[in-house]
């Protein structure tokens, strides 16, 4: 498989206003120091308050002191006071980040598709169903983009062209983020080691099994194209993510410093780098129209080349940086245009193709790229879009998903929250619907789903394991069992989330070990 104890757990803020207006910042806690998994709580998505307290019919929000001279003194005596005359003006309040709950549920829908896709062949032979639900290699790229979007949102400054101080020192930043997802990964490695090791020893012998244990426990498996899916196969994503995480504290200061022109240039350059690798794979294998999700090593002309393209940590870093750049393209709306030398150019404030238009318009709705992503999957399934997984991912799905998350961000901050603050009843939007409380809870349990669906699936569907456990019976014999398997994964994910992911003592212990290890560097 290709987003993360909550990085954004303590953040809640109202949207800032347009440039030139006096922004309103809500009363909110600051971000906690701990970082977390790209799947669980290191997302931007958090719950919108059900209601806001009001005084005299107005929202209780702290108003940032105006720096343009329009603030009036409280009284004549205070204005003439020698102390007040000699005192420097207070610095403007630091802008804070708004909750974006729709991204939590987005994460769930992505992982649900991937979890089903990994085992759909165990319950059906229908070619249309397989082609429709096996495009995992396309969809996984969205997770890398989402991971980059989240880290840029939480680790660069709003209203400034700066990275957050939290990315320094680099070892502490890297290990705090890794410790957001490694504890559950480690728990699953240990809990299901009997499943992994039994099949590994049976097919490869004890020496190879020991080596495979080493590279999976150290999250280095993605560097081995033919062995990236060892043991808990979907977790190759975490291996690639760990490399990218190590690079981010050195990349984020540059990304944060770019103005609009620099961000647009970077987006084009990163997309081109991503595409050239996928074009090279397609050209050398002559596989422009392959449907890799329903192919296997024996039917593919160069399976290693395919694996090197889809598992590469370097290409994962490129997709993560695409997410970082996309996030900054929205965040710079809060920066003073006088800090950008191109601000006087015509069309400087134009939202661009990714954002589609001004918030609240149909053209700017996240529903537009969402429908585009669905169309790509369906068109490939029915044969109307003869494009292989890698090209569909880089040329179509990732740009559409990037536009989707940017529009969710823009719609939430600049359309939904202002209307909710004004108390407008009956307000509806795509992002509000996607940010429903029950959907965001599913987003919260998506990381356990991601970690657990692989080993649980092996118990029922891996021939070597299932036949040993169930007296020679593999559950592929019973297609109707697939729904039971999905229910087992869902229940196990809920239990894991409630008992382990929300266990502050356990998570705090791992974070402390991460800090101790970082101190050695």
C-alpha positions in Angstrom: 0.0 0.0 0.0 0.4 4.7 -0.6 -1.3 10.3 4.6 -0.2 9.5 10.3 -2.2 10.6 19.1 -3.0 13.7 17.5 -0.8 16.3 16.0 -3.8 18.6 15.6 -5.7 17.3 18.7 -5.6 20.6 20.5 -6.1 23.0 17.7 -9.4 24.8 17.1 -9.8 28.1 15.4 -12.1 30.2 13.5 -11.2 31.1 9.9 -9.3 34.3 9.3 -10.9 36.8 7.1 -9.8 38.0 3.7 -6.7 40.0 3.4 -7.3 43.6 4.3 -10.0 42.7 6.8 -9.6 42.2 10.5 -9.4 38.5 11.0 -11.2 36.8 13.8 -9.3 34.1 15.7 -11.1 31.7 18.0 -10.0 30.8 21.4 -8.1 27.5 21.0 -5.5 25.4 22.6 -2.1 25.3 20.9 -0.8 22.3 19.1 0.6 19.5 21.4 4.3 18.6 20.9 3.5 15.0 19.9 3.1 14.1 16.3 1.2 11.1 15.1 0.3 8.7 12.4 -0.8 10.0 9.0 -3.8 7.7 9.2 -5.0 8.2 12.7 -4.7 11.6 14.3 -2.0 13.6 12.6 -4.5 14.8 10.2 -5.9 18.3 9.9 -9.3 16.8 10.2 -10.9 17.4 13.6 -14.5 17.9 14.7 -16.3 21.2 14.2 -17.9 22.3 17.4 -21.6 21.6 17.5 -22.3 25.1 18.6 -20.5 28.2 19.6 -21.1 30.2 22.7 -22.3 33.7 22.0 -22.6 36.9 23.9 -25.2 39.4 22.7 -25.8 37.3 19.6 -22.1 37.5 18.6 -19.6 34.6 18.6 -17.1 34.8 21.4 -13.9 35.1 19.5 -10.7 37.0 20.2 -10.1 39.7 17.7 -6.6 40.3 16.7 -5.4 43.9 17.3 -5.4 45.8 14.1 -2.0 47.0 12.9 -3.3 49.5 10.4 -4.1 52.3 12.9 -7.8 51.7 13.1 -7.8 50.6 16.7 -9.0 53.3 19.1 -7.7 54.0 22.6 -9.8 52.9 25.5 -10.0 56.4 27.0 -8.4 59.8 26.7 -6.5 59.3 29.9 -4.9 56.1 28.7 -4.0 57.7 25.4 -2.2 60.6 27.2 -0.5 58.4 29.8 3.3 58.6 29.6 3.6 54.9 30.2 1.3 54.1 27.3 3.0 56.6 25.0 6.4 55.0 25.7 5.3 51.4 25.5 5.7 49.6 22.2 2.5 48.3 20.7 1.7 44.7 21.5 2.6 42.1 18.8 -0.3 40.8 16.7 -1.8 37.6 17.9 -0.4 34.5 16.2 -2.8 33.1 13.7 -3.9 29.5 14.3 -5.2 26.7 12.2 -8.8 25.7 11.8 -10.2 22.2 12.2 -10.8 20.5 8.9 -12.8 17.4 9.8 -13.6 16.3 6.3 -10.0 15.1 5.9 -10.5 12.5 8.6 -13.3 10.8 6.8 -11.4 11.1 3.5 -8.7 9.0 5.1 -11.3 6.3 6.0 -12.7 6.1 2.5 -9.2 5.7 1.0 -8.2 2.9 3.4 -11.6 1.2 3.1 -11.1 1.0 -0.7 -7.6 -0.3 -0.2 -8.5 -2.9 2.4 -11.2 -4.3 0.2 -9.0 -4.2 -2.9 -6.3 -6.3 -1.2 -8.6 -9.3 -0.7 -11.4 -8.8 -3.2 -10.0 -11.6 -5.4 -10.7 -14.0 -2.5 -14.4 -13.7 -2.8 -15.2 -13.1 -6.5 -14.0 -13.9 -10.0 -16.2 -11.3 -11.6 -13.8 -9.3 -13.8 -15.7 -6.0 -13.6 -15.7 -6.2 -9.8 -12.0 -7.1 -9.7 -11.1 -4.3 -12.1 -13.3 -1.8 -10.2 -11.9 -2.6 -6.8 -8.3 -3.6 -7.4 -6.8 -0.2 -8.4 -5.0 0.0 -5.1 -1.8 1.1 -6.7 -3.6 4.2 -8.1 -5.4 5.2 -4.9 -2.4 4.7 -2.5 -0.8 7.8 -4.0 -3.5 9.9 -2.3 -2.2 8.8 1.1 1.2 10.2 0.4 -0.3 13.5 -0.8 -2.5 13.7 2.3 0.5 13.0 4.6 2.4 15.8 3.0 -0.6 18.1 3.3 -1.0 17.4 7.0 2.6 17.9 7.8 2.8 21.3 6.0 -0.4 22.4 7.7 0.8 21.6 11.1 4.5 22.4 10.7 4.5 25.7 8.7 3.4 29.0 9.9 0.0 30.5 9.0 0.4 34.1 7.8 4.1 33.8 7.4 6.6 32.4 4.9 8.3 30.3 7.6 8.4 26.7 8.9 7.3 26.1 12.4 10.0 25.9 15.1 8.6 22.4 15.9 10.7 20.9 13.0 13.9 21.6 15.0 15.9 19.8 16.1 15.5 17.4 13.2 16.1 14.1 15.1 13.4 15.0 17.6 10.9 16.0 14.9 11.6 12.8 12.9 11.3 10.4 15.8 8.3 12.1 17.3 6.4 11.5 14.1 7.7 8.0 13.7 6.6 7.2 17.2 3.1 8.3 16.2 2.7 5.2 14.0 5.4 2.8 15.0 3.9 1.6 18.3 0.8 0.1 16.7 2.9 -1.3 13.8 5.2 -2.9 16.4 2.3 -4.3 18.3 0.9 -5.9 15.2 4.3 -7.3 14.2 4.6 -9.0 17.6 0.9 -10.1 17.9 0.9 -11.7 14.4 4.5 -12.8 14.2 3.3 -16.4 14.4 1.3 -15.9 11.2 4.1 -14.1 9.3 7.0 -16.4 10.5 5.1 -19.7 9.9 4.6 -19.0 6.2 8.0 -17.4 5.8 9.8 -20.4 7.3 7.7 -22.8 5.3 8.6 -21.2 2.0 12.0 -19.5 2.6 13.6 -21.2 5.6 14.7 -19.8 9.0 17.7 -17.8 7.8 15.7 -15.8 5.3 12.9 -15.4 7.8 15.3 -13.9 10.3 16.5 -11.4 7.7 12.9 -10.6 6.7 12.1 -10.0 10.4 15.0 -7.5 10.6 14.0 -5.4 7.6 10.3 -5.3 8.6 10.9 -4.4 12.2 13.2 -1.6 11.1 10.8 -0.4 8.4 13.4 -0.7 5.6 11.4 -3.2 3.4 10.4 -0.6 0.8 14.0 -0.4 -0.3 13.8 -4.0 -1.6 11.5 -4.0 -4.6 10.9 -7.7 -4.6 10.4 -7.9 -0.8 8.6 -4.7 0.0 5.4 -6.6 0.9 7.0 -8.9 3.4 5.0 -10.0 6.4 2.3 -7.3 6.8 2.2 -6.4 3.1 0.4 -3.0 3.2 2.9 -1.6 5.7 5.5 -1.0 2.9 3.8 2.4 2.9 5.1 3.1 6.4 8.6 2.1 5.3 8.5 4.7 2.5 6.9 7.2 4.7 9.7 6.9 7.3 12.3 7.9 4.7 10.2 10.8 3.6 9.7 11.9 7.2 13.5 12.0 7.7 13.8 14.4 4.7 11.0 16.8 5.7 12.6 18.9 8.4 15.2 19.9 5.7 12.7 20.5 3.0 9.9 22.3 4.8 11.8 25.6 5.5 12.3 26.0 1.7 8.7 25.0 0.9 7.4 27.4 3.5 9.5 30.3 2.2 8.1 30.1 -1.4 5.6 32.7 -2.6 2.8 31.9 -5.0 5.0 31.8 -8.1 7.5 29.5 -6.4 4.8 27.2 -5.2 3.3 26.9 -8.7 6.7 26.2 -10.2 7.4 23.6 -7.5 4.0 21.9 -8.2 4.8 21.6 -11.9 8.3 20.4 -11.3 7.3 17.7 -8.7 4.5 16.5 -10.9 6.9 16.2 -13.9 9.5 14.3 -11.8 6.7 11.9 -10.7 5.5 11.4 -14.2 8.8 10.9 -15.9 9.5 7.8 -13.7 6.1 6.4 -14.6 6.5 7.1 -18.3 9.9 5.4 -18.2 8.3 2.3 -16.7 5.5 2.3 -19.2 7.8 2.8 -22.2 10.4 0.1 -21.2 7.7 -2.5 -20.4 5.4 -1.4 -23.3 2.7 -1.5 -20.7 0.9 1.7 -21.3 -2.5 0.1 -20.9 -1.7 -2.5 -18.2 -4.2 -3.1 -15.4 -1.7 -4.2 -12.8 -4.2 -4.6 -10.1 -5.5 -7.8 -11.8 -2.1 -9.0 -13.0 0.5 -11.1 -11.3 4.3 -11.5 -11.6 3.9 -14.3 -14.2 1.7 -12.2 -16.5 3.8 -9.0 -16.3 6.9 -8.5 -18.4 9.0 -6.9 -15.7 7.5 -7.2 -12.2 10.6 -5.9 -10.5 10.5 -2.6 -12.6 6.8 -2.3 -11.5 7.7 -2.8 -7.9 10.6 -0.4 -8.0 8.3 2.3 -9.4 5.4 1.8 -7.0 7.3 1.1 -3.8 10.2 3.6 -4.2 10.7 5.8 -1.1 12.1 8.5 -3.4 9.0 8.7 -5.4 6.9 8.6 -2.2 8.9 11.7 -1.1 7.9 13.4 -4.3 4.2 12.7 -3.8 4.5 13.9 -0.1 6.1 17.1 -1.3 3.3 17.6 -3.7 1.0 17.6 -0.7 3.2 20.0 1.2 3.2 22.5 -1.7 -0.5 22.1 -2.2 -1.2 23.0 1.4 1.0 26.1 1.3 -0.8 27.2 -1.8 -3.9 27.6 0.4 -2.1 28.8 3.5 -0.4 31.8 1.8 -3.8 33.4 1.5 -3.2 34.5 5.1 0.2 36.1 4.2 0.6 39.9 3.7 0.6 40.4 -0.1 3.2 43.1 0.4 5.7 40.3 1.3 5.3 38.8 -2.2 7.0 40.9 -5.0 4.5 39.5 -7.5 1.5 40.7 -5.6 0.9 43.6 -8.0 0.7 41.4 -11.0 -2.8 41.0 -12.6 -4.5 37.8 -11.5 -2.2 37.5 -8.4 -5.2 36.5 -6.2 -6.8 34.3 -8.8 -7.6 30.9 -7.2 -6.1 28.9 -10.1 -7.2 25.6 -11.6 -6.6 23.5 -8.5 -8.9 25.6 -6.4 -11.4 26.2 -9.2 -12.8 29.5 -8.0 -13.9 31.5 -5.0 -15.2 29.6 -2.0 -18.9 28.8 -2.1 -19.1 28.6 -5.9 -19.9 25.3 -7.7 -16.7 25.5 -9.6 -14.7 25.5 -6.4 -16.6 22.6 -4.7 -14.6 19.6 -3.7 -17.3 17.5 -5.3 -15.9 18.3 -8.8 -12.5 16.6 -8.3 -14.2 13.9 -6.2 -16.4 13.0 -9.2 -13.3 13.2 -11.4 -11.5 10.6 -9.2 -14.5 8.3 -9.3 -14.7 8.7 -13.1 -11.0 7.6 -13.4 -11.6 4.4 -11.4 -14.8 3.5 -13.3 -13.5 4.4 -16.7 -10.4 2.2 -16.3 -12.6 -0.7 -14.9 -14.9 -0.7 -18.0 -12.0 -0.3 -20.4 -12.8 3.3 -21.5 -9.5 4.6 -20.2 -6.6 2.3 -21.3 -4.0 3.7 -19.0 -1.8 1.7 -16.6 -1.9 2.0 -12.8 1.2 4.2 -12.6 0.2 6.7 -15.2 -3.4 6.9 -14.0 -2.0 7.6 -10.5 0.5 10.3 -11.5 -1.3 12.0 -14.4 -4.9 11.9 -13.2 -5.6 10.6 -9.7 -3.0 12.6 -7.7 -3.8 15.9 -9.4 -7.5 15.4 -8.8 -6.9 14.4 -5.2 -4.6 17.4 -4.7 -7.4 19.6 -6.0 -9.9 17.8 -3.7 -8.0 18.4 -0.4 -7.2 22.0 -1.3 -10.8 22.7 -2.0 -11.9 21.0 1.2 -9.4 23.2 3.1 -10.6 26.3 1.3 -14.3 25.6 1.7 -14.0 24.7 5.4 -11.9 27.8 6.4 -13.3 30.5 4.1 -16.9 29.4 3.6 -18.2 27.0 6.2 -16.7 28.4 9.4 -17.6 32.0 8.7 -21.2 31.0 8.1 -21.3 28.9 11.3 -19.8 31.7 13.3 -22.5 34.1 12.1 -25.1 31.5 13.2 -26.6 30.9 9.8 -29.0 28.0 10.2 -29.4 25.4 7.5 -25.9 26.0 6.0 -24.8 22.9 4.0 -21.7 22.1 2.0 -19.8 19.1 0.7 -17.1 19.5 3.3 -19.6 19.8 6.2 -21.3 16.6 5.1 -18.0 14.8 4.8 -17.0 16.1 8.3 -20.0 14.5 10.1 -19.1 13.2 13.5 -19.7 9.5 12.7 -17.5 9.8 9.6 -14.7 11.4 11.4 -14.7 8.6 13.9 -14.3 6.1 11.1 -11.4 8.3 10.0 -9.9 8.0 13.5 -10.0 4.1 13.3 -8.6 4.0 9.7 -5.0 3.5 10.9 -5.9 0.4 12.9 -7.9 -0.8 9.9 -4.8 -0.3 7.7 -2.5 -2.1 10.1 -4.8 -5.0 10.9 -6.6 -5.9 7.7 -3.5 -7.6 6.2 -2.7 -10.1 9.0 -6.3 -10.8 9.7 -6.8 -11.5 6.0 -3.8 -13.8 6.0 -5.4 -15.9 8.8 -8.4 -16.6 6.6 -7.1 -16.4 3.1 -3.4 -17.2 3.0 -3.4 -20.9 2.0 -0.4 -22.0 4.2 -1.9 -20.4 7.3 -5.6 -20.9 6.8 -5.3 -24.6 5.9 -3.2 -25.2 9.0 -5.7 -23.4 11.3 -9.0 -24.6 9.7 -8.2 -28.2 9.0 -7.4 -27.7 5.3 -10.1 -25.2 4.6 -9.3 -21.8 3.1 -12.0 -19.2 3.3 -11.9 -18.5 -0.4 -14.2 -21.5 -0.5 -16.9 -19.4 1.0 -17.3 -16.1 -0.8 -20.0 -14.9 1.6 -17.4 -15.0 4.4 -15.8 -11.8 3.0 -18.3 -9.6 4.7 -17.6 -11.4 8.0 -13.9 -10.8 7.4 -14.5 -7.0 6.9 -16.6 -6.9 10.1 -13.9 -8.7 12.1 -11.4 -6.1 10.9 -13.7 -3.2 11.8 -14.4 -4.5 15.3 -10.7 -5.2 15.9 -9.9 -1.7 14.7 -12.4 -0.1 17.1 -11.0 -2.1 20.0 -7.4 -1.2 19.1 -8.3 2.5 18.8 -10.1 2.6 22.1 -7.7 0.4 24.1 -4.3 1.2 22.6 -4.3 4.3 20.4 -6.2 6.4 23.0 -4.1 5.0 25.9 -2.1 8.0 26.9 0.3 6.0 29.0 1.3 3.7 26.2 1.6 6.4 23.6 3.4 8.7 26.0 5.9 5.9 26.8 6.8 5.5 23.2 7.1 9.3 22.7 9.4 9.5 25.6 11.6 6.7 24.1 11.6 8.6 20.9 12.9 11.7 22.7 15.6 9.7 24.5 16.7 8.3 21.2 16.7 11.7 19.5 18.8 13.1 22.3 21.6 10.7 21.3 21.9 12.5 17.9 
